[in-house]
Amino acid sequence: MSKPFQRASKYALTVAIFVSSLAITGCAESTFTLASESRLPKSMTLPPGIPRKDVSVTLEFSTPLRGPNAKFILKDRKGKKLAEIKGKTEGGSGCSEIITEKGTTETVRLEPYRQHENMEQNRRAVALFYIDDCY
């Protein structure tokens, strides 16, 4: 085989593997930030010496073919990832979702940053989420 064809086939294989991995793991659909006054998910613990006010939590919903479709990500003030917990949504109603992660079930409530506004603007999620204790 000629060298250009070998190079092209090598890159085609790399692209095919990348695309197929996206199909298996899914793509991020929307991302929300945990409100500072909300408690952390029960399955998430803070590292020793780091107070709640010094961390942020994001919730990513994705559209996978199988497996978890929600992910909580704990980060410190500098943006360093401290923990990641994957869960599966079980439905919900209106602006709430029920997520089970590590055997713990949480009710997540989504609210716009500003009262009486949409949770999406210019196709970007602009909402906070709260962990509710009503489940």
C-alpha positions as CSV (number, residue, x, y, z in Angstrom):
1,M,0.0,0.0,0.0
2,S,1.1,3.5,-0.6
3,K,2.1,5.7,2.3
4,P,-0.6,8.4,1.8
5,F,-3.3,5.6,1.9
6,Q,-1.8,4.1,5.1
7,R,-1.8,7.5,6.8
8,A,-5.4,8.2,5.7
9,S,-6.6,4.9,6.9
10,K,-4.9,5.4,10.3
11,Y,-6.6,8.8,10.8
12,A,-10.0,7.3,9.6
13,L,-9.7,4.6,12.3
14,T,-8.9,7.3,14.9
15,V,-12.0,9.3,13.9
16,A,-14.2,6.2,13.8
17,I,-13.1,5.3,17.4
18,F,-13.8,8.8,18.6
19,V,-17.2,9.0,17.0
20,S,-18.2,5.6,18.3
21,S,-17.1,6.5,21.8
22,L,-19.4,9.6,21.7
23,A,-22.3,7.3,20.7
24,I,-21.6,5.1,23.7
25,T,-21.0,7.7,26.4
26,G,-23.5,10.3,25.0
27,C,-23.2,14.0,24.7
28,A,-23.8,16.7,27.3
29,E,-27.3,18.0,26.9
30,S,-27.4,20.7,29.6
31,T,-25.4,21.8,32.7
32,F,-26.8,23.5,35.8
33,T,-25.1,25.0,38.9
34,L,-26.0,24.0,42.5
35,A,-27.4,27.0,44.3
36,S,-25.1,28.2,47.1
37,E,-27.9,27.8,49.7
38,S,-28.6,24.2,48.7
39,R,-27.2,21.2,50.5
40,L,-24.8,18.9,48.6
41,P,-26.1,15.6,47.2
42,K,-26.0,12.9,50.0
43,S,-23.6,10.8,48.1
44,M,-21.1,13.6,47.8
45,T,-18.8,14.5,50.7
46,L,-16.4,17.4,51.1
47,P,-12.7,16.7,51.4
48,P,-11.3,17.4,54.9
49,G,-10.6,21.1,55.6
50,I,-12.7,22.5,52.7
51,P,-15.9,24.3,53.7
52,R,-19.1,24.2,51.6
53,K,-18.7,27.9,50.6
54,D,-15.4,27.0,48.8
55,V,-16.8,24.5,46.4
56,S,-19.2,24.4,43.5
57,V,-21.3,21.6,42.1
58,T,-22.6,21.3,38.6
59,L,-25.1,18.9,37.3
60,E,-24.8,17.6,33.7
61,F,-27.6,15.8,31.9
62,S,-26.6,13.8,28.9
63,T,-28.2,11.6,26.3
64,P,-26.4,8.3,26.4
65,L,-27.4,5.1,24.6
66,R,-27.1,3.3,27.9
67,G,-25.8,3.9,31.5
68,P,-25.9,7.0,33.7
69,N,-27.4,10.1,32.2
70,A,-26.7,12.6,35.0
71,K,-23.4,13.6,36.6
72,F,-22.7,15.7,39.7
73,I,-19.2,17.3,39.6
74,L,-17.7,18.9,42.7
75,K,-15.0,21.5,42.1
76,D,-12.9,23.8,44.3
77,R,-12.6,27.6,43.9
78,K,-9.8,27.1,41.3
79,G,-11.9,24.8,39.2
80,K,-10.1,21.6,40.2
81,K,-12.4,18.6,40.1
82,L,-12.6,17.0,43.5
83,A,-15.3,14.4,42.9
84,E,-17.6,13.1,40.2
85,I,-20.7,11.0,40.8
86,K,-22.8,9.5,38.0
87,G,-26.5,8.8,38.4
88,K,-29.6,7.9,36.4
89,T,-32.7,10.0,36.1
90,E,-35.9,8.3,36.9
91,G,-38.3,11.0,35.7
92,G,-39.9,13.8,37.5
93,S,-42.5,16.4,37.0
94,G,-42.3,19.9,35.7
95,C,-39.0,21.4,36.8
96,S,-37.9,18.5,39.0
97,E,-35.9,15.3,38.3
98,I,-35.4,12.3,40.5
99,I,-31.8,11.1,40.3
100,T,-30.4,7.9,41.9
101,E,-26.6,7.8,42.4
102,K,-24.7,5.3,44.5
103,G,-27.9,3.9,45.8
104,T,-29.1,7.2,47.0
105,T,-32.2,8.9,45.6
106,E,-32.3,12.7,45.3
107,T,-35.0,15.1,44.0
108,V,-33.4,17.9,42.0
109,R,-35.4,21.1,41.5
110,L,-34.5,23.5,38.6
111,E,-35.1,27.2,38.9
112,P,-34.2,30.1,36.7
113,Y,-31.5,32.5,37.9
114,R,-34.1,35.2,37.9
115,Q,-37.7,34.7,39.0
116,H,-40.3,34.5,36.2
117,E,-37.7,33.9,33.4
118,N,-37.0,31.0,31.1
119,M,-34.5,28.4,32.1
120,E,-33.0,28.5,28.7
121,Q,-31.7,31.6,26.7
122,N,-30.0,31.4,23.4
123,R,-30.0,27.6,23.7
124,R,-28.0,27.7,26.9
125,A,-29.3,26.6,30.3
126,V,-29.5,29.5,32.7
127,A,-30.9,27.9,35.8
128,L,-29.8,26.8,39.3
129,F,-30.6,23.5,40.8
130,Y,-31.5,22.7,44.4
131,I,-31.4,19.3,46.2
132,D,-34.9,18.9,47.7
133,D,-35.7,16.7,50.7
134,C,-39.2,15.8,49.6
135,Y,-38.6,12.4,48.0
